[in-house]
Structure formats: structure tokens, C-alpha cells
């Protein structure tokens, strides 16, 4: 038999090593995609929390400060000589404008929330690559190349095959025995 290290496929890794490598790479890929999705979702949750806090602040502002500040502001305006009814109307309009401004800020924050686009694109790309992936067959080794390598290394089976005249059958036997 020829030395297994003499044929071209000897530098290839075994199937077990290939499966272990593929499994490790797939695991790393999945972990990286999960980390990317978490980072994107974390950003969007933060934006959503800020937007919610703005809406809550607007609501609290309207509920708790409106009666006190409106009375104070209405009486302050009334001190300038305007009728009390008009003073209360001006103060109410100012608070409505303030609440609308805060609600607008909150709405802008909510509109910035997006789906995790990078994670989705990466997952689609990975799925497309995996669907196209096919197992790679070992490179075929021609019988004549095996005979030449074996003859150079001094293999007795190859010498007998070449001397005996049935080179093709012996070459096939050498190819099967060396793989």
C-alpha cells in the first residue's frame, strides 16, 4: 500500500473535523446574530421608553399643575386689567400648547422605532447562503496519478501492476486502498 500522505487529498480534514468546524461556525454565527438583534432591540426599547416618559410627563403636567398654575396665571393676567374670564382662557390655551409640544416630542421618538433591520437582513442572507450550500465532494484522484506517485515512492503494488500489464485494474485497486 502507498503512504496515505502521498496523495492530494491528505491535506483535507476528516468529515468529523469538517462537521465540528461547521457546527462551531454556525453556533458563532447564530450567537452573533442574536447579539446584533439584542443591541438593536435595546436601542428601540430605550427610544420607546423615552417617548413613553415624554407622554407620561405631558399627562402629569396637565393633570396636577394645570389647576394651580392656571389660577395663579389667570389672576396675574387679571392684575393687568383684563377680564377674569379672558385670563383663564389665555392660561388654558397656553397649557394646551405646552402639552401639544410635549406630545409632539414623544410622537417623534416613537416614530424613530424601527424593526431590527440589520438582524433581519443578516438572517435572510445567512438563510440564502445555507439554502445554496451543497456538500463538497472529495476531489477525484485519477488512477494514473496514483500509479505515478506510488511508482516514485517505491510501492510494490504499483510496480507489479505496471509490470503485469493490467495497469487499469491495479490502479483502481491502488486508488481504493489509498483512500
Z-matrix of the N, CA and C atoms (Angstrom, degrees):
N
C 1 1.451
C 2 1.512 1 110.05
N 3 1.317 2 113.21 1 152.15
C 4 1.458 3 116.91 2 178.86
C 5 1.515 4 109.66 3 -86.32
N 6 1.284 5 115.66 4 161.69
C 7 1.459 6 122.43 5 178.40
C 8 1.523 7 109.01 6 -69.39
N 9 1.344 8 119.05 7 128.17
C 10 1.454 9 119.77 8 -178.57
C 11 1.515 10 113.30 9 -61.75
N 12 1.276 11 118.25 10 -19.37
C 13 1.457 12 120.94 11 -179.69
C 14 1.519 13 113.29 12 -79.68
N 15 1.349 14 117.80 13 -5.56
C 16 1.457 15 120.42 14 -175.27
C 17 1.525 16 114.11 15 -90.43
N 18 1.310 17 120.48 16 -10.63
C 19 1.460 18 119.13 17 -179.05
C 20 1.522 19 110.27 18 -99.87
N 21 1.329 20 115.85 19 163.88
C 22 1.462 21 121.74 20 -169.45
C 23 1.518 22 113.04 21 -64.83
N 24 1.333 23 119.28 22 -28.40
C 25 1.455 24 121.83 23 -177.00
C 26 1.512 25 113.86 24 -80.07
N 27 1.317 26 119.74 25 1.92
C 28 1.464 27 120.98 26 -175.43
C 29 1.525 28 112.57 27 -69.71
N 30 1.320 29 117.92 28 -22.94
C 31 1.460 30 119.93 29 179.46
C 32 1.526 31 111.23 30 -82.60
N 33 1.334 32 118.10 31 -10.25
C 34 1.463 33 121.77 32 178.32
C 35 1.519 34 109.64 33 -70.93
N 36 1.304 35 114.65 34 150.03
C 37 1.462 36 119.62 35 177.15
C 38 1.518 37 109.08 36 -83.72
N 39 1.303 38 116.23 37 158.77
C 40 1.458 39 120.33 38 179.52
C 41 1.523 40 109.54 39 -73.04
N 42 1.312 41 116.40 40 165.18
C 43 1.466 42 121.29 41 -179.04
C 44 1.520 43 110.03 42 -62.06
N 45 1.311 44 117.37 43 -39.46
C 46 1.462 45 120.89 44 178.17
C 47 1.522 46 112.13 45 -61.07
N 48 1.332 47 115.61 46 -42.16
C 49 1.461 48 119.40 47 177.98
C 50 1.522 49 111.08 48 -66.52
N 51 1.336 50 117.05 49 -39.11
C 52 1.460 51 120.72 50 178.06
C 53 1.522 52 111.31 51 -64.58
N 54 1.327 53 116.68 52 -42.69
C 55 1.468 54 120.53 53 179.22
C 56 1.527 55 109.87 54 -65.51
N 57 1.312 56 117.26 55 -43.12
C 58 1.469 57 120.63 56 178.69
C 59 1.524 58 110.52 57 -62.95
N 60 1.318 59 116.92 58 -42.02
C 61 1.460 60 120.70 59 178.78
C 62 1.529 61 110.98 60 -65.15
N 63 1.322 62 116.22 61 -44.73
C 64 1.472 63 119.86 62 179.46
C 65 1.523 64 110.74 63 -63.68
N 66 1.324 65 117.05 64 -41.15
C 67 1.462 66 120.59 65 178.70
C 68 1.520 67 111.06 66 -63.48
N 69 1.312 68 117.25 67 -43.36
C 70 1.466 69 120.65 68 179.45
C 71 1.527 70 110.72 69 -64.75
N 72 1.329 71 117.11 70 -41.89
C 73 1.459 72 120.13 71 179.80
C 74 1.524 73 111.36 72 -67.67
N 75 1.328 74 117.44 73 -39.85
C 76 1.476 75 120.61 74 177.66
C 77 1.525 76 109.98 75 -64.58
N 78 1.314 77 116.59 76 -41.11
C 79 1.464 78 120.41 77 179.08
C 80 1.524 79 110.38 78 -63.07
N 81 1.313 80 116.55 79 -44.34
C 82 1.472 81 120.35 80 178.55
C 83 1.527 82 110.77 81 -63.58
N 84 1.326 83 116.71 82 -40.00
C 85 1.460 84 120.92 83 178.90
C 86 1.520 85 111.13 84 -63.44
N 87 1.317 86 116.73 85 -45.23
C 88 1.468 87 120.68 86 179.54
C 89 1.526 88 109.98 87 -63.94
N 90 1.323 89 117.45 88 -43.52
C 91 1.473 90 120.50 89 178.84
C 92 1.527 91 111.07 90 -62.12
N 93 1.336 92 117.07 91 -41.16
C 94 1.465 93 120.34 92 179.15
C 95 1.524 94 111.16 93 -65.58
N 96 1.338 95 117.19 94 -40.75
C 97 1.459 96 119.87 95 179.17
C 98 1.525 97 111.21 96 -67.25
N 99 1.313 98 117.05 97 -37.21
C 100 1.473 99 120.09 98 177.06
C 101 1.521 100 109.97 99 -65.45
N 102 1.329 101 116.94 100 -41.56
C 103 1.469 102 120.33 101 178.65
C 104 1.524 103 110.74 102 -63.60
N 105 1.339 104 117.35 103 -39.46
C 106 1.456 105 120.71 104 177.61
C 107 1.526 106 110.97 105 -64.53
N 108 1.324 107 116.41 106 -43.73
C 109 1.470 108 119.99 107 179.16
C 110 1.527 109 110.63 108 -63.39
N 111 1.332 110 116.81 109 -41.34
C 112 1.469 111 119.84 110 178.48
C 113 1.523 112 111.16 111 -61.61
N 114 1.321 113 116.69 112 -42.49
C 115 1.466 114 120.13 113 -179.27
C 116 1.527 115 110.86 114 -64.14
N 117 1.339 116 116.60 115 -43.12
C 118 1.459 117 119.04 116 179.62
C 119 1.525 118 111.48 117 -67.13
N 120 1.317 119 117.10 118 -42.21
C 121 1.464 120 120.35 119 179.97
C 122 1.525 121 110.03 120 -66.58
N 123 1.327 122 116.67 121 -38.31
C 124 1.464 123 120.41 122 178.93
C 125 1.528 124 110.40 123 -60.24
N 126 1.338 125 117.19 124 -41.09
C 127 1.463 126 121.32 125 177.69
C 128 1.527 127 110.83 126 -62.64
N 129 1.336 128 116.12 127 -45.25
C 130 1.457 129 119.81 128 -178.69
C 131 1.524 130 111.79 129 -68.38
N 132 1.323 131 117.70 130 -35.07
C 133 1.465 132 120.34 131 177.08
C 134 1.523 133 109.73 132 -65.91
N 135 1.322 134 116.44 133 -38.77
C 136 1.464 135 120.10 134 178.00
C 137 1.526 136 110.41 135 -62.91
N 138 1.331 137 116.35 136 -44.48
C 139 1.464 138 119.73 137 177.86
C 140 1.524 139 110.84 138 -62.63
N 141 1.325 140 116.50 139 -42.42
C 142 1.462 141 120.66 140 178.50
C 143 1.516 142 111.95 141 -62.96
N 144 1.322 143 116.64 142 -38.73
C 145 1.466 144 120.30 143 178.61
C 146 1.530 145 110.63 144 -66.38
N 147 1.311 146 116.80 145 -40.35
C 148 1.474 147 119.72 146 178.14
C 149 1.521 148 110.17 147 -64.93
N 150 1.342 149 116.70 148 -42.85
C 151 1.455 150 120.52 149 178.06
C 152 1.524 151 111.92 150 -63.16
N 153 1.324 152 116.42 151 -42.20
C 154 1.469 153 120.65 152 177.55
C 155 1.522 154 110.90 153 -63.64
N 156 1.303 155 116.03 154 -42.57
C 157 1.459 156 119.84 155 179.20
C 158 1.529 157 110.73 156 -62.28
N 159 1.323 158 116.95 157 -36.51
C 160 1.465 159 120.02 158 178.28
C 161 1.531 160 110.72 159 -65.72
N 162 1.336 161 116.30 160 -43.10
C 163 1.470 162 119.11 161 177.59
C 164 1.526 163 111.39 162 -65.27
N 165 1.310 164 117.15 163 -40.54
C 166 1.475 165 120.34 164 178.68
C 167 1.523 166 109.91 165 -65.16
N 168 1.325 167 116.50 166 -41.57
C 169 1.464 168 119.93 167 178.36
C 170 1.529 169 110.76 168 -61.83
N 171 1.326 170 115.89 169 -40.31
C 172 1.475 171 119.03 170 178.32
C 173 1.526 172 110.47 171 -63.83
N 174 1.312 173 116.98 172 -42.04
C 175 1.464 174 120.44 173 179.13
C 176 1.515 175 112.74 174 -65.62
N 177 1.320 176 116.13 175 -44.45
C 178 1.467 177 120.14 176 178.84
C 179 1.521 178 110.06 177 -63.64
N 180 1.317 179 115.87 178 -40.90
C 181 1.465 180 120.34 179 178.33
C 182 1.522 181 111.06 180 -59.07
N 183 1.309 182 115.90 181 -44.88
C 184 1.458 183 119.43 182 -179.78
C 185 1.532 184 112.35 183 -67.91
N 186 1.305 185 116.91 184 -38.29
C 187 1.471 186 119.53 185 -174.91
C 188 1.524 187 113.84 186 -76.16
N 189 1.300 188 117.43 187 -46.93
C 190 1.460 189 119.61 188 -170.58
C 191 1.532 190 114.74 189 -93.23
N 192 1.296 191 117.95 190 -35.72
C 193 1.462 192 118.58 191 -175.59
C 194 1.516 193 113.86 192 -93.94
N 195 1.300 194 115.74 193 -18.38
C 196 1.454 195 117.79 194 -175.34
C 197 1.537 196 113.54 195 -60.57
N 198 1.312 197 119.54 196 -48.49
C 199 1.478 198 116.83 197 -179.33
C 200 1.530 199 113.03 198 -62.29
N 201 1.333 200 116.32 199 -45.46
C 202 1.471 201 118.36 200 -176.53
C 203 1.529 202 112.02 201 -67.69
N 204 1.312 203 115.44 202 -49.52
C 205 1.460 204 118.84 203 -177.82
C 206 1.527 205 112.30 204 -68.92
N 207 1.308 206 115.84 205 -33.26
C 208 1.466 207 117.08 206 -179.66
C 209 1.525 208 111.57 207 -68.14
N 210 1.327 209 117.15 208 -39.43
C 211 1.463 210 118.60 209 176.14
C 212 1.528 211 110.66 210 -64.57
N 213 1.311 212 116.05 211 -44.27
C 214 1.456 213 119.50 212 -178.76
C 215 1.527 214 110.80 213 -64.00
N 216 1.326 215 116.43 214 -45.79
C 217 1.465 216 119.46 215 -178.91
C 218 1.522 217 111.29 216 -67.82
N 219 1.326 218 117.01 217 -39.13
C 220 1.465 219 119.94 218 -179.57
C 221 1.523 220 110.88 219 -63.35
N 222 1.327 221 117.01 220 -42.48
C 223 1.466 222 119.09 221 179.53
C 224 1.531 223 111.28 222 -71.07
N 225 1.314 224 117.97 223 -31.05
C 226 1.468 225 120.77 224 176.52
C 227 1.532 226 109.92 225 -66.32
N 228 1.370 227 115.93 226 -45.27
C 229 1.462 228 119.37 227 177.84
C 230 1.544 229 110.19 228 -65.24
N 231 1.323 230 115.74 229 -37.22
C 232 1.461 231 120.41 230 -179.86
C 233 1.529 232 111.00 231 -61.79
N 234 1.331 233 115.41 232 -28.77
C 235 1.464 234 118.63 233 -179.99
C 236 1.527 235 112.14 234 -67.62
N 237 1.326 236 117.19 235 -16.02
C 238 1.461 237 120.55 236 178.18
C 239 1.531 238 112.10 237 -85.09
N 240 1.331 239 116.94 238 -3.97
C 241 1.452 240 120.14 239 174.67
C 242 1.508 241 114.02 240 108.53
N 243 1.338 242 119.09 241 -0.60
C 244 1.463 243 122.71 242 178.62
C 245 1.518 244 109.02 243 -81.34
N 246 1.329 245 116.90 244 154.06
C 247 1.458 246 120.46 245 179.12
C 248 1.524 247 111.33 246 -64.45
N 249 1.350 248 115.40 247 149.22
C 250 1.467 249 120.72 248 -175.86
C 251 1.530 250 111.92 249 -62.93
N 252 1.286 251 119.29 250 -37.95
C 253 1.471 252 122.75 251 178.89
C 254 1.518 253 112.04 252 -61.41
N 255 1.341 254 116.14 253 -45.81
C 256 1.457 255 120.22 254 177.45
C 257 1.525 256 111.58 255 -65.07
N 258 1.255 257 118.04 256 -33.96
C 259 1.480 258 121.78 257 178.54
C 260 1.521 259 110.87 258 -64.19
N 261 1.344 260 116.55 259 -44.56
C 262 1.469 261 119.48 260 178.49
C 263 1.532 262 110.62 261 -66.29
N 264 1.296 263 118.94 262 -35.79
C 265 1.468 264 122.52 263 178.25
C 266 1.534 265 111.19 264 -66.27
N 267 1.304 266 117.81 265 -41.34
C 268 1.477 267 121.59 266 177.73
C 269 1.525 268 110.54 267 -63.16
N 270 1.307 269 117.06 268 -43.41
C 271 1.471 270 121.08 269 -179.26
C 272 1.522 271 110.29 270 -65.90
N 273 1.325 272 117.47 271 -43.31
C 274 1.469 273 120.22 272 179.04
C 275 1.530 274 110.40 273 -62.03
N 276 1.312 275 118.12 274 -41.65
C 277 1.471 276 121.63 275 177.65
C 278 1.529 277 112.05 276 -62.19
N 279 1.306 278 117.04 277 -38.92
C 280 1.469 279 120.50 278 178.48
C 281 1.531 280 111.34 279 -64.48
N 282 1.321 281 116.87 280 -41.89
C 283 1.469 282 119.67 281 178.94
C 284 1.524 283 111.58 282 -68.58
N 285 1.308 284 117.15 283 -35.31
C 286 1.465 285 120.06 284 176.84
C 287 1.528 286 109.90 285 -65.13
N 288 1.316 287 117.90 286 -41.86
C 289 1.471 288 120.87 287 177.02
C 290 1.527 289 111.87 288 -63.52
N 291 1.329 290 116.68 289 -40.26
C 292 1.466 291 120.70 290 178.18
C 293 1.528 292 111.00 291 -64.35
N 294 1.319 293 116.36 292 -43.82
C 295 1.474 294 120.11 293 178.50
C 296 1.525 295 110.68 294 -64.37
N 297 1.339 296 118.12 295 -38.88
C 298 1.463 297 121.39 296 178.35
C 299 1.527 298 111.03 297 -64.06
N 300 1.319 299 116.75 298 -38.73
C 301 1.466 300 120.43 299 177.96
C 302 1.526 301 111.17 300 -64.00
N 303 1.315 302 116.96 301 -45.49
C 304 1.471 303 120.34 302 179.84
C 305 1.531 304 110.26 303 -65.73
N 306 1.328 305 117.79 304 -39.87
C 307 1.465 306 120.83 305 177.64
C 308 1.527 307 110.71 306 -64.66
N 309 1.321 308 118.13 307 -36.66
C 310 1.463 309 122.07 308 177.29
C 311 1.523 310 110.74 309 -63.17
N 312 1.311 311 116.23 310 -42.56
C 313 1.482 312 120.07 311 177.71
C 314 1.529 313 109.80 312 -61.82
N 315 1.327 314 116.58 313 -44.35
C 316 1.464 315 119.98 314 178.49
C 317 1.518 316 112.21 315 -62.88
N 318 1.317 317 117.64 316 -39.99
C 319 1.459 318 121.90 317 178.99
C 320 1.525 319 111.19 318 -64.56
N 321 1.318 320 117.53 319 -39.49
C 322 1.471 321 120.52 320 177.02
C 323 1.520 322 111.36 321 -62.05
N 324 1.326 323 116.37 322 -39.09
C 325 1.471 324 119.68 323 178.28
C 326 1.524 325 110.91 324 -65.64
N 327 1.338 326 117.23 325 -40.05
C 328 1.459 327 120.35 326 179.19
C 329 1.515 328 111.71 327 -66.49
N 330 1.310 329 118.47 328 -34.39
C 331 1.456 330 121.57 329 -179.79
C 332 1.523 331 112.06 330 -69.99
N 333 1.315 332 118.13 331 -21.55
C 334 1.461 333 121.35 332 179.42
C 335 1.522 334 112.07 333 -78.24
N 336 1.317 335 117.34 334 -10.22
C 337 1.464 336 120.35 335 179.41
C 338 1.522 337 107.87 336 -73.30
N 339 1.336 338 115.51 337 125.99
C 340 1.456 339 121.88 338 -177.79
C 341 1.520 340 108.87 339 -128.05
N 342 1.319 341 116.66 340 158.66
C 343 1.464 342 118.19 341 172.59
C 344 1.527 343 109.51 342 -67.65
N 345 1.311 344 118.06 343 157.40
C 346 1.476 345 119.78 344 179.89
C 347 1.525 346 110.70 345 -69.29
N 348 1.330 347 116.16 346 82.65
C 349 1.463 348 122.30 347 -172.47
C 350 1.521 349 113.05 348 -63.69
N 351 1.315 350 117.25 349 -40.10
C 352 1.469 351 119.78 350 -178.95
C 353 1.528 352 110.76 351 -64.96
N 354 1.327 353 116.44 352 -41.82
C 355 1.464 354 120.14 353 179.50
C 356 1.521 355 110.92 354 -65.48
N 357 1.325 356 116.94 355 -42.53
C 358 1.458 357 120.83 356 179.97
C 359 1.522 358 110.44 357 -63.74
N 360 1.317 359 117.12 358 -45.07
C 361 1.466 360 121.11 359 179.37
C 362 1.528 361 111.00 360 -63.91
N 363 1.310 362 116.40 361 -41.95
C 364 1.467 363 120.61 362 179.74
C 365 1.526 364 110.69 363 -65.29
N 366 1.332 365 117.17 364 -42.13
C 367 1.458 366 120.36 365 179.22
C 368 1.525 367 111.02 366 -65.78
N 369 1.336 368 117.97 367 -39.97
C 370 1.464 369 121.09 368 177.56
C 371 1.521 370 110.84 369 -64.49
N 372 1.329 371 115.88 370 -40.53
C 373 1.458 372 119.63 371 179.80
C 374 1.527 373 110.64 372 -65.68
N 375 1.309 374 116.71 373 -42.08
C 376 1.464 375 120.72 374 178.79
C 377 1.520 376 110.38 375 -64.03
N 378 1.327 377 116.95 376 -43.32
C 379 1.461 378 120.51 377 179.23
C 380 1.528 379 110.75 378 -62.66
N 381 1.326 380 117.49 379 -39.74
C 382 1.460 381 120.73 380 179.04
C 383 1.530 382 111.20 381 -64.84
N 384 1.314 383 115.96 382 -40.88
C 385 1.466 384 119.91 383 179.25
C 386 1.522 385 110.37 384 -66.42
N 387 1.323 386 116.78 385 -42.89
C 388 1.464 387 120.27 386 -178.19
C 389 1.522 388 111.67 387 -68.36
N 390 1.331 389 118.06 388 -31.02
C 391 1.460 390 119.98 389 178.10
C 392 1.517 391 111.09 390 -69.75
N 393 1.313 392 117.61 391 -30.83
C 394 1.460 393 121.42 392 -179.54
C 395 1.520 394 112.54 393 -87.10
N 396 1.315 395 117.61 394 -10.66
C 397 1.463 396 121.38 395 -175.03
C 398 1.520 397 109.97 396 -70.48
N 399 1.304 398 115.10 397 134.74
C 400 1.459 399 121.96 398 176.63
C 401 1.522 400 107.53 399 -127.78
N 402 1.331 401 117.15 400 148.66
C 403 1.461 402 117.78 401 177.53
C 404 1.526 403 110.17 402 -65.09
N 405 1.309 404 114.72 403 140.73
C 406 1.457 405 119.78 404 -179.46
C 407 1.522 406 109.08 405 -89.83
N 408 1.334 407 116.86 406 119.64
C 409 1.469 408 118.24 407 177.84
C 410 1.516 409 110.48 408 -72.71
N 411 1.297 410 114.43 409 155.18
C 412 1.466 411 118.68 410 176.65
C 413 1.518 412 108.56 411 -65.79
N 414 1.300 413 117.62 412 145.50
C 415 1.466 414 118.68 413 179.72
C 416 1.521 415 109.88 414 -64.79
N 417 1.313 416 115.41 415 136.40
C 418 1.464 417 118.91 416 -179.65
C 419 1.524 418 108.86 417 -74.69
N 420 1.302 419 114.89 418 138.81
C 421 1.464 420 121.31 419 -179.92
C 422 1.514 421 106.99 420 -108.74
N 423 1.292 422 115.92 421 120.64
C 424 1.453 423 119.61 422 -179.25
C 425 1.518 424 109.81 423 -70.38
N 426 1.317 425 114.35 424 146.75
C 427 1.461 426 120.47 425 -177.05
C 428 1.524 427 111.73 426 -62.38
N 429 1.332 428 116.75 427 -36.77
C 430 1.476 429 118.86 428 -177.88
C 431 1.533 430 110.49 429 -66.61
N 432 1.332 431 117.30 430 -35.03
C 433 1.461 432 119.97 431 178.33
C 434 1.526 433 110.11 432 -67.19
N 435 1.305 434 117.60 433 -35.89
C 436 1.470 435 120.70 434 178.95
C 437 1.523 436 109.97 435 -68.02
N 438 1.312 437 115.81 436 -41.86
C 439 1.470 438 119.14 437 179.58
C 440 1.522 439 110.21 438 -62.11
N 441 1.341 440 115.92 439 -43.05
C 442 1.462 441 118.78 440 -179.28
C 443 1.520 442 111.23 441 -63.80
N 444 1.324 443 117.04 442 -43.06
C 445 1.464 444 119.85 443 179.26
C 446 1.521 445 111.17 444 -66.21
N 447 1.326 446 115.04 445 -40.47
C 448 1.464 447 118.87 446 -179.22
C 449 1.515 448 111.27 447 -68.80
N 450 1.326 449 117.16 448 -36.85
C 451 1.468 450 120.67 449 179.93
C 452 1.519 451 109.74 450 -67.44
N 453 1.311 452 116.40 451 -37.18
C 454 1.452 453 119.93 452 179.63
C 455 1.518 454 110.00 453 -67.76
N 456 1.346 455 116.70 454 -39.57
C 457 1.461 456 119.36 455 -177.26
C 458 1.525 457 112.13 456 -82.05
N 459 1.325 458 117.84 457 -8.28
C 460 1.462 459 119.79 458 175.33
C 461 1.510 460 113.60 459 91.24
N 462 1.303 461 119.63 460 26.13
C 463 1.461 462 122.28 461 179.40
C 464 1.519 463 109.34 462 -69.60
N 465 1.327 464 117.26 463 129.71
C 466 1.454 465 121.44 464 -177.51
C 467 1.517 466 111.80 465 -71.88
N 468 1.330 467 118.55 466 -32.33
C 469 1.465 468 121.74 467 179.95
C 470 1.525 469 110.06 468 -64.63
N 471 1.332 470 117.39 469 -42.35
C 472 1.451 471 120.69 470 179.42
C 473 1.526 472 110.95 471 -67.69
N 474 1.341 473 117.45 472 -37.66
C 475 1.462 474 120.44 473 179.44
C 476 1.516 475 110.20 474 -65.81
N 477 1.333 476 116.41 475 -41.80
C 478 1.458 477 119.54 476 179.32
C 479 1.524 478 110.39 477 -64.17
N 480 1.333 479 115.73 478 -38.32
C 481 1.462 480 119.06 479 -179.26
C 482 1.504 481 111.58 480 -66.74
N 483 1.293 482 118.02 481 -41.91
C 484 1.453 483 121.31 482 -179.49
C 485 1.515 484 109.41 483 -69.57
N 486 1.344 485 118.10 484 -40.79
C 487 1.454 486 121.36 485 -178.83
C 488 1.512 487 110.82 486 -71.94
N 489 1.325 488 118.25 487 -34.61
C 490 1.455 489 121.40 488 -175.62
C 491 1.516 490 113.05 489 -76.28
N 492 1.320 491 119.75 490 -14.70
C 493 1.452 492 120.58 491 177.29
C 494 1.517 493 113.84 492 91.53
N 495 1.288 494 119.13 493 -15.31
C 496 1.469 495 119.94 494 179.43
C 497 1.524 496 108.11 495 -100.17
N 498 1.263 497 115.29 496 61.88
C 499 1.459 498 121.86 497 -174.33
C 500 1.513 499 113.60 498 -63.40
N 501 1.341 500 117.72 499 -36.68
C 502 1.461 501 119.54 500 -176.49
C 503 1.515 502 110.93 501 -68.41
N 504 1.332 503 119.15 502 -44.99
C 505 1.462 504 121.56 503 179.86
C 506 1.521 505 110.98 504 -66.01
N 507 1.305 506 116.40 505 -42.10
C 508 1.456 507 120.46 506 179.40
C 509 1.530 508 110.08 507 -67.60
N 510 1.328 509 116.75 508 -37.52
C 511 1.463 510 119.91 509 179.20
C 512 1.523 511 110.41 510 -64.51
N 513 1.326 512 116.55 511 -39.52
C 514 1.464 513 119.80 512 176.08
C 515 1.526 514 110.60 513 -63.35
N 516 1.327 515 116.31 514 -40.25
C 517 1.474 516 119.68 515 178.62
C 518 1.520 517 110.62 516 -64.71
N 519 1.331 518 116.36 517 -39.95
C 520 1.457 519 120.23 518 178.92
C 521 1.526 520 109.54 519 -65.47
N 522 1.337 521 116.49 520 -42.01
C 523 1.464 522 120.33 521 -179.18
C 524 1.529 523 110.36 522 -62.78
N 525 1.334 524 117.04 523 -41.90
C 526 1.468 525 119.79 524 179.25
C 527 1.524 526 111.24 525 -69.54
N 528 1.313 527 117.57 526 -37.27
C 529 1.462 528 119.29 527 -177.25
C 530 1.530 529 112.06 528 -74.77
N 531 1.331 530 118.49 529 -24.75
C 532 1.452 531 119.90 530 -176.73
C 533 1.517 532 112.74 531 -91.75
N 534 1.327 533 117.78 532 -4.63
C 535 1.466 534 118.34 533 179.86
C 536 1.486 535 111.96 534 -101.43
